[in-house]
Amino acid sequence: MTNYKQLCADLVDALELCDWPYKLKEAIRTNIDRARAALAEQETEGPTDEQLDELFVEIDQTGSPKSWRIYARTVLTNWGK
């Protein structure tokens, strides 16, 4: 699996080493700063077992065999993992 955070950090490092034309330097610098700030953000921890249990009971009231998809999408939306 690709480590996207490391890939982004490597790309930002490479961008900083480039000799950008004067007209682009400010825009590139701004985007490099934004990328560095995003990379520095603390990753949120995943849900606890109790949170997952509560969410599953809330979603699985239909007993539908497709409820696992709704459950998975909700977990990814809420915790991004």
Beta strands, then each sheet from edge to edge (+ up, - down):
end
